[in-house]
Amino acid sequence: MCLLTEENRGVDLTSTPEWRRLLALGTPPPLRELFASDPDRARRYRFGCADLTVDLSKNWLTDDILRALVDVADASALSERRTAMFAGERINSTEDRAVLHVALRLPRASSLIVDGHDVVPDIHRVLDRMSAFADAVRDGTHLGHTGKPIEVVVNIGIGGSDLGPAMVYDALHRFADGPRCRFVSNVDGADIAGALAGLDPETTLFVVCSKTFTTIETLTNARTARDWLVGRLGDDQAVSRHFVAVSTDAAAVGAFGIDPQNMFGFWDWVGGRYSVDSAVGLSVMLAIGPARFGQFLSGFHSVDKDFVSVPHAQNAAVVMALLGMWYSNVHGAQTKAVLPYSHNLRRFPAYLQQLDMESNGKTVGLDGRAVATTTGPVVWGEPGTNGQHAFYQLLHQGSWLIPCDFIGFARPGAGPQHHHDLLMSNLFAQAEALAFGRTPAEVAAEGVPEQQIDHRVFLGNRPSTMILADELSPKVLGELIALYEHIVFVQGAIWGINPFDQWGVELGKVLANRITPELVDASAVPAHDPSTNALIAWYRARRSG
Amino acid sequence: MCLLTEENRGVDLTSTPEWRRLLALGTPPPLRELFASDPDRARRYRFGCADLTVDLSKNWLTDDILRALVDVADASALSERRTAMFAGERINSTEDRAVLHVALRLPRASSLIVDGHDVVPDIHRVLDRMSAFADAVRDGTHLGHTGKPIEVVVNIGIGGSDLGPAMVYDALHRFADGPRCRFVSNVDGADIAGALAGLDPETTLFVVCSKTFTTIETLTNARTARDWLVGRLGDDQAVSRHFVAVSTDAAAVGAFGIDPQNMFGFWDWVGGRYSVDSAVGLSVMLAIGPARFGQFLSGFHSVDKDFVSVPHAQNAAVVMALLGMWYSNVHGAQTKAVLPYSHNLRRFPAYLQQLDMESNGKTVGLDGRAVATTTGPVVWGEPGTNGQHAFYQLLHQGSWLIPCDFIGFARPGAGPQHHHDLLMSNLFAQAEALAFGRTPAEVAAEGVPEQQIDHRVFLGNRPSTMILADELSPKVLGELIALYEHIVFVQGAIWGINPFDQWGVELGKVLANRITPELVDASAVPAHDPSTNALIAWYRARRSG
């Protein structure tokens, strides 16, 4: 169900002739027929994007549909907005900011002028400071308060200040030759308690990531960490060797007790969910070193170049975005499954969940009117082969159209080769099964008992995309992230929304700030609806402490 | 989009007078109006279920709708099928099996006759063997091959043999006073390589969980673990002290090299996704001890008793199931978010994903005909407050109706009290924000600049359910799991499907078995569709080893 009201519709994508032509094409024949009549589609719909290979042939795609989709993109503001983003214009209009995560990975020799100022030297100045610090920690030049080297880094952040570095650290774990990392995000005290368990304060470094340095979860956890450190080492001065900050607000960082010299900055044109390639990646750089972090950035940049230069009909990010739009707006898909066949990418779906859903989970357009179509999907998934033993039943035989993105690598991240062969055979088999299914006649031909036949039929024709690369290297991971960043961008541009604000997180914060004192002060009179009042009373009656 | 075809419809729930009456009620007024006109609803729609408190008042519920929903349930096969399940009848008709996870938690003094045989003594015989073994490991009576006590348990399983014990171990971590546990599931070798890193074979016990003992991921990982152990300890005989099996197949267990004396059995009437309270929970029992495992089982049983005895209109599992059905079938919700405000429950959504999606992700009814309605939702979620900084934007302002289940506890699992107060204020605030939103007038009254007002409006009227308990104890966790088991059961019964088979996982396995040799044998000629053939060729050209 779309929650939009008819009365408040803004610019209407669906009223364009390009959209009507797309709709007129309807739904193509099933994938079985498409492949039978056009075996060449496997070759024709295989796209390259930097080091990635993207097989789109098991999507509901024909040359006519591809052309119609690209026409929709060409008739939209996509090209204009892309040019504006890369030029540093203030395309985040509701917050009056530029959007320049693409600048974060520009080579040192580039330049990008924003408001008369070249941001590239600023970016590399921070990268150089991060590198110098990372080298000092990694080679033992930077020691803890008692003179011991740093062995564990605890990253404290939430949202983009957690999901990005935590996902990348897991993904690139086999390249890590620096301190081990742990990640604390949740204000639930079980998170920091678990992270601190077994740690030695003398060898622990905390990286506190918060753009504004006011995020309540992060500051609460950082204070608890500081108390733990100071309590154990018995000296306030220890903070300066054991805490660094990633933030844009030097004053707030100083007020916390961290020397602003130990702050690594970024800028208001970097959104949290687009920040893993900024100083927010410091924990990752500490673990894998500055050189590999540089390769990671170069991967993003390779995809950026393809995104701006490859014609739309061959542009992987554009066509993937268009297919996603079409599945959502025309075919009613509310979700998209992301299924990495790589245990090291197990948190990639959670990372994309934020990237996509916080960007395009909106229904008000740039003009302040409700948009005419449904918007971003629920993104979800677990790594293969685990998901096969959990929810693939529904992917194959359930009620819903769920486009799937599969991700796999030619070479294993770790472990024996025969494990990897099994992993990859399962990857290819699942995409085949979804697309082609199994007919009643095929089931019957296997000698299945009559009363089971219907239950063992697979309708097939369930679309999926296969993203492949040689190995999950730092560069390839940067490419994967950038690919999805641009898919989200294209969809936002076509839908006419601003993917770079997040007003939808505001109200919950306001209400939580109102409720917190009501939970702890027995004399407060909660002034909410009867349900919320009753919940507060329930808690007060049981609260420990 | 529903993928069913009109031509193949079976028994049609939607053709009943009860369904038509439900439809005729339409959508109730928004929650703001419902609460304004009926403040008592907060009290009236608060349900108890064992130790759980369930506030359903922020759902699209009125007395008329509740009555109509219950009428649909009463007109369905629900009561009959529930009675049949608890009586041990073969309600898993496509596999001709009884469904008796509810027997697993029956007290010792009970009896339940299946095919003339009382299964309760069998169940307690296994529980007693598990307890004796767990005690022996925990008190150092069971030693490793070189005479050292067991310090780490590695559970090897996938699907229900992993998600259940892994989730419960995380959830009850603070009660763990036995060996630490690790969990290996993925055939990706990175999983077992990561799990074995840093382990001492002399103090490591492997629990290999596989109902049939043929699950390829589990057996592949178990063999790699065995090679690791034997290679390090230099003695085949070490296996007997370091490997135990949870399985129904003693012959297969023996063939692997595990003494069938070290096998803990279960029965064909326990489905994998319903098995955490069987011997599959052995790792958990090793960690928390038999007494707490008994409390865990008693929690399931408490909810079972409520489920069979409480009238439908006050029965939490029944009403939650009916609301979920209504949101899906009538209001088009394709997903359900599960949002535990408890870091220790962070894998609960993944656990429920399997429980629900593998059970009700089906469109063929018991009669072999396509069912008339859409069926089970995509279940997804992350713990609060993390999700607030990731995807809540879309929950509040996105296109889709996404019913949310919130879960919270009065007392913290760990960490300082003020962390827990913040956690709970956020929990209550999010449900309030979703339900009541913020109107343009309210935004304007806060002095928001004109051009931002539309972007900062929250439409509200987004339904959610609040599930509360005093603390996340073993008993309460058992109750939570049982509640969701029965929700899934009710929906399956009303939709007329069999929640206890999983034919939809079959085809992928068949195809993977066909592809595996084609990946490793350069002379094989892959005989699939052109896309799959090309993927296999791509892999062969790059395969290492």
Interface residues (C-beta under 8 A of the other chain):
Chain A: M1 C2 L3 L4 F35 P39 D40 R41 A42 R43 R46 T53 D55 S57 K58 T94 I158 G159 G160 D162 L163 H173 R174 S185 N186 V187 D188 G189 A190 D191 I192 A193 G194 T215 I216 E217 T220 N221 T224 G272 H331 G332 A333 Q334 T335 Y341 S342 H343 N344 A350 Q353 Q354 M357 E358 N360 G361 K362 T363 V364 G368 R369 T374 T375 G376 V378 V379 W380 E382 P383 G384 T385 N386 Q388 H389 A390 F391 Y392 Q393 L394 L395 H396 Q397 G398 S399 W400 L401 I402 A410 R411 P412 G413 A414 G415 P416 Q417 H418 H419 H420 D421 L422 L423 M424 S425 N426 F428 A429 Q430 A431 E432 A433 A435 F436 G437 R438 Q451 Q452 I453 D454 H455 R456 V457 F458 L459 R462 M466 L468 D470 N498 D501 Q502 W503 G504 V505 E506 L507 G508 K509 V510 L511 A512 N513 R514 I515 T516 E518 L519 V520 H528 D529 P530 S531 T532 N533 A534 L535 I536 W538 Y539 R542 R543 S544 G545
Chain B: M1 C2 L3 L4 F35 P39 D40 R41 A42 R43 R46 T53 D55 S57 K58 T94 I158 G159 G160 D162 L163 H173 R174 S185 N186 V187 D188 G189 A190 D191 I192 A193 G194 T215 I216 E217 T220 N221 T224 G272 H331 G332 A333 Q334 T335 Y341 S342 H343 N344 A350 Q353 Q354 M357 E358 N360 G361 K362 T363 V364 G368 R369 T374 T375 G376 V378 V379 W380 E382 P383 G384 T385 N386 Q388 H389 A390 F391 Y392 Q393 L394 L395 H396 Q397 G398 S399 W400 L401 I402 A410 R411 P412 G413 A414 G415 P416 Q417 H418 H419 H420 D421 L422 L423 M424 S425 N426 F428 A429 Q430 A431 E432 A433 A435 F436 G437 R438 Q451 Q452 I453 D454 H455 R456 V457 F458 L459 M466 L468 D470 N498 D501 Q502 W503 G504 V505 E506 L507 G508 K509 V510 L511 A512 N513 R514 I515 T516 E518 L519 V520 H528 D529 P530 S531 T532 N533 A534 L535 I536 W538 Y539 R542 R543 S544 G545
